[in-house]
């Protein structure tokens, strides 16, 4: 007959949390629960809460400083092309907001799809008109992407909006422009400010 081996009994863990030292008054106390951070004194609880808030505020402040430093470093590393993209983004956003109530300049539709800032004279063909407000208007994505701007209909509507003389000026020769980084940064700031003003007008 085989003997059944005796199971070794493991001692049960104590259900009472171990004593802790209060971080505020430094007195040892028996916590009522494991998560209790300070002794039962109200003054200690208030002081600890304020201390934790201070630490959290300090962490947030440090994080903000780090983000600002990273932004400054990234700004210093930007090339002229990077700044030109920033300006284009700010300019395009302003154009779309300026024309928010107008239909697509090419097809005349109002729809729920995506809108672009469509150039009449393209950036490749006339880079000097890249940031010319008369040359850029709200245009739906299908016309801009799939119909190469639908220039014939774009021109018809453009004449109605800005007049034949202005359209002929756009189509005429222009001096080449070579923007400096400082000029691009100033234009970016200008169009961002204009966008904010238009948003304020909408909210009023």
PEGIPE-V48786 format. One record per backbone hydrogen bond with DSSP energy under -0.5 kcal/mol. CO is the residue of the C=O (numbers start at 1). NH is the residue of the N-H. If there is no record, write none. Layout:
CO|NH, CO|NH
This chain:
3|5, 15|17, 18|31, 20|22, 20|29, 22|26, 27|22, 29|20, 29|31, 33|36, 37|23, 41|45, 42|46, 43|47, 44|48, 45|49, 46|50, 47|51, 48|52, 49|53, 50|54, 51|55, 52|56, 53|57, 54|58, 55|59, 56|60, 57|61, 58|62, 59|63, 60|64, 61|65, 62|66, 63|67, 64|68, 65|69, 66|70, 67|71, 68|72, 69|73, 70|74, 71|75, 72|76, 73|77, 74|78, 75|78, 79|83, 80|84, 81|85, 82|86, 83|87, 84|88, 85|89, 86|90, 87|91, 88|92, 89|93, 90|94, 91|95, 92|96, 93|97, 94|98, 95|99, 97|100, 99|102, 104|108, 109|104, 109|111, 114|141, 116|118, 116|139, 118|137, 120|122, 122|126, 126|129, 127|130, 129|132, 131|133, 132|135, 132|136, 133|136, 135|120, 137|118, 138|105, 139|116, 140|144, 141|145, 141|146, 142|146, 142|147, 143|147, 143|149, 147|150, 150|154, 151|155, 152|156, 153|157, 154|158, 155|159, 156|160, 157|161, 158|162, 158|163, 159|163, 163|167, 164|168, 165|169, 166|170, 167|171, 168|172, 169|172, 177|179, 180|184, 181|185, 182|186, 183|187, 184|188, 185|189, 186|190, 187|191, 188|192, 189|193, 190|194, 191|195, 192|196, 193|197, 194|198, 195|199, 196|200, 197|201, 198|202, 199|203, 200|204
